Amino acid sequence: MQAPMRTMPKLTPAPAMPQAEEGDEIDLLELAGSLWRGKWVILATTFLALTIGAWYAYGVAVPKYAATSSLALQLRKEAVVDLESVVSGVSTETSSINTELEVIRSRGLLEKLVTQLDLTRDPEFNGALRPPSAVARLKGLLRGGDDPAPAPADAPPAPDDAITPEESEMIRTVGAVRRAISATNQRNTYIFNIGATTTDPLKSARIANALAALYIQDQIDVKFQATENAVSWLSERVVELEAELQQKQDLVKERRSSMDVSTVEALEALNQQQRAMGERLAEARLASAREEARLNTLQDLARNGSRAELVAGLDDPALTRLAARLAEGEAGAEDLFADRLALLTQEAENAAARQTQQTAALQASYDRLQTRFDTQSSAVIELQNLERDLNATRTLYETFLTRLKETSVQRGLQQADSRVLSAATPGHYVEPRKSRIMALAMLLGALLGSLIVLARQFLHQGYRTAETLAADTGLAVLGQIPKMPIRRRDQLIDYLNDKPTSPAIEAIRNLRTSVLLSNIDTPPQILLSASSLPGEGKTTQAISLAHNLAGLNKRVLLVEGDIRLRTLWQYFDIPDSRHGLIAAMTGEHDLSDLLLRDSRMDVDILLGEKTSANAADVFSSDRFRNFLEELRHHYDFIVIDTPPVLIVPDARIMSQFADAVVFSVAWDRTAKSQVTEAIRQFHSVNSRVTGLVLSQIDPKGMRRYGYGGKYGAYSSYGAKYYNT
């Protein structure tokens, strides 16, 4: 079997995977096409929604009747006395009107309504009196029939020790009545509408009129109570202010009697006296400074100056004459000059001392006068504050006393701020609005169906059409193979033989033609069948392709390249062999002894073989390459079934020696990311995927998704060409 090695065809670089452009716009035609293909789903959900809507509108919903009572807000009313009311009426501001609307639906007012009409005995508002619904009975049966019925939906939490059963019943009833009551304001008017919606038209009118009457009475009661509270409060406050006024009057008298200066005028006179004393003190300080300067000058001249400077500086006539006599040399003149100088010095010292004493006396008088002024000023200010506080208290007392008299006059004169404009008449039918429910149900059903169709179309990760597969991968789709109707693997060969004109077999023939014509100049001889993951139809494709190639009267060899799992023998009527591909590669056994034949198919079969060596290392060896080159001289076509690409690297390694790689993608199952990654792995070893096969197509599914009328074997006009 030795033969010259055949030169492998040069592999061209694999095309780059197309990248989706950023910012792709929504294809409205594709969107409309998806909705049209899912029209039956949309119609089904629309019909289901209409059925549910009709069941609710005509069979479940309880008819309701609404009655309305109108109240007019009184903007003006005649005053009985010409005095400002202690309790003002309702303001016409929007916030005040909205407040009144909430007062109408307040719990306190509704409790009075429930008590007046005895609504706790009405099953419509007291859910505990209603018989259990069908759903509640069903739940009771599911729980065993002995469990108590669940509390109604509007029931409050289970009462504790602080809430009696009667209070709990009242809370539950008030909540139900509140949901049946509405209060609105007519736009740009001062008219309130009180509405009640119940299952009885007369009951609705009765509740609306009763609530309007209670609201008007509540306004009167609130005003009367406010007046009583105001009188009580004003009375207490007047008594307190009277006592406080008397206390402050006594305090003012006491302070005035204890003060020397009690008026501002007297305080001003004291201030004038203080300023005069300050002026005298300033003059005395100036005179004292002059005497001190004269004394210092005399003493300085006596110590350091000459006789002429001393005479000129002192300017004393006697001293001047003695200086002249001394200059003439008169005897005894020097002693007289010294005595006169000492006398002048003593006089200057005495004058400075007297002036200092006078200044000190004036300073003491000024300090006493200033202290007295400060004391009297603080006392006058305090007295003024007390008098202002007294006047304020007197004014407040007189105001409260006047308001007390006015409020006492208002007793019993309160009027409501609203009046009944029109009483409620028996209610009119308001719900359920059957036509609206049906229209809304139809709209929601169509919307839900559209969402289901779009989600199934755009969120699904698998491939349903060859166009999408080719567009995403940039590779040609060589074939579309339907799912074959077999239950076990060993039924595949019988189906291939018994149904030669079935859509699946015709699809295999189309695949065979596409593969053989993929390279016209050098038709492929070694064909590799690959897929991303197990169960995507690559083994079925390899066997079917080998079967079809053998129908061309060609020598065909089917090789099991998946030596790890080894499942190929399960498809044939042959025993599992202990030796196979590995033994043939190593030459341990002759190839003719290892080849197997199924009587139903004219194809040589070489099964895989377990080995202790790593499978990737085995297929990477030169021995495997040489083995394939030998097989080329003995067979027209060699079909190799490989392991999944994303699980082990065997298929990528074997693709280096193959002439064509046929990649299977399971219809509506294999994710786009898996297909992209598997093709990328082939590209990473510079192997080119010849083409893709969309396998295991469900014809009913194609028609269900709206593609049946577009793709050959799955269209209505293609059925006449096939024999299933």
Protein Blocks (a to p, Z undefined) as FASTA:
>chain_A
ZZcdddddddddddddddddehiacdfklmmmmmmmmmmmmmmmmmmmmmmmmmmmmmmp
ccdddddddddddfbdcdfbdcddfbdcddfbfklmmmmmmmmmpmklmmmmmmmnopml
pmklmmklpccdfklmmmmmmnnopaccdddfklccdddfklcfklmmmmmmmmmmmmmp
ccdddehiacdcdddddfbfklmmmmmmmmmmmmmmmmmmmmmmmmmmmmmmmmmmmmmm
mmmmmmmmmmmmmmmmmpfblcfklmmmmmmmmmmmmmmmmmmmmmmmmmmmmmmmmmmm
mmmmcfklmmmmnopaklmmmmmmmmnopghklmmmmmmmmmmmmmmmmmmmmmmmmmmm
mmmmmmmmmmmmmmmmmmmmmmmmmmmmmmmmmmmmmmmmmmmmmmmmmgopaccfbdcf
bdcdddddfbdcfklmmmmmmmmmmmmmmmmmmmmmmmpcbdfbfklmmmmnopacfbdc
dddddfbfklmmmmmmmmmmbmklmmmmmmmmmmmmmpmklccfbdcdddfbehiopmmm
mmmmmmmmmmnopacddddfblmnopmlmmpccdddfbdfkmmmnomacfklmpccdfkb
ccddddddddfbdfklmmmpmklmmmmmmmmmmpfbdcdddddfklpmklmmmmmmpmbd
cddddehkbcfklmmmmmmmmmmnopacfbacdehiafklmmmnopmmmnojlmmklmmm
pcZZ
